[in-house]
């Protein structure tokens, strides 16, 4: 994250920061996930963040833990959306030209594909 601070090259680029990790079985708190998302959004613009895992979860953590991490990713993205946009928004993700904006939790889109053991 520190590498993005003050870099104009990052502004305007869509990024998928890993805000939950595969390297531990600890399930992150949604508030922590939201804080991470907000920090990235402040660096590159709120419309340019798609929250994600830092790596694939399949085969790295137990399936129940993986699903719990994906759940906390979605909850953290919802909290960050509320903080960054002033209210909870539902609808299309933060892709330009798609109407309502929200911080997309990548896991909500790819979870069934990424967790095939």
N, C-alpha and C positions, 0 to 999 in steps of 0.2 A: 504494500500500500504506500509506504513512504516513497517509493520510486515514482509514483504518479504525482505527488504533490508538486505543484508549481510547473508542471510540464504542459506547455500548450499543445504539444503533439498528441497528448492523450485526450484533450478536450475535443468533443465531437465524435470520438470513436466509440463504437459500441463494444463493451467489454463484458466478459462472463467471469467475474471473480469467484474464486472458490471460497465460500463463506462457511461451509461445513467441511470437515476433513474426514478422509478415509483412514488416517493413520492412528486413530484411537477409537476405542469402543465407547467413549464418553459421548453422550448425545448433548449437543450444544443447546443452551437455553435460547428460546426465540428472541429474547431481548438482546442477547449477545450477537446473534445473527443479524438482527435489525441494525444494531450499532455498526457492524462491519459494512453492511450495505449502504448505510447513510454516509459513512466515511468515503466509500468509493464514489458515491453519487456526488458528494461535495467536490471531489477531485476532477471528475469527468463530465458532470451534468447528470441530473436525475433521469433524464430520458435515455441515457446511454448505458444503463446498467441492467444486466440480466443475471440475477443471482444464480449461482451454481455450486456444485461440489468441487473440491480441489482436484479430484480425480474420480475415476469410476469406483463405485462401491461394490459391485459384483465380484465375489470371490475374495474380497479383502476383509469384510466384516460379516458377521452373521446376518442373514436376511432380515430378522426382526429388528436388529439394530439399524440396518440400512434403511428400512422403511421408517423407523423412528427419526432418523436423520433427515430423510426427505420431508417428513411431516413438519419437523422443526424449521426446515428451510422455507416451506410454504408459509408457516405462521410468522416467521421472521420477515419474509417479504411483504406480508400483509401489514405488519407493524411499520416497516420502513415506508411502505406506500402511504400510510396514514400520516406519518411524520413529514414526508417530503412533499406530498401533494395536498395536505391539509384535510383530507378525508379518505376513507376507504373507497377505492375505485374498483369496479368490476368491469370486465370486458377485455378487449384486446390488450396485449402487452405493450411495452414502451417502444414499439416499432414506429418509426416516423410515418406519418400519414395514415395512421390507423385509428383515429378518433381518441377515445378515452385512453389515458396513460395509466400504467401501473407498473411497479417493479415486478417483473416476471420471475417466478421461481422456475428455473429450468427443469427442476425435478418434476414439476407438475405436468410437463410436456413429455419428458422422455423416460419417466420412471418405469413404465412397463417394458421398455426396450432395454434399459441399462441393468436391470436386475434379473437377467436370465442366467441361472447357474447351471 
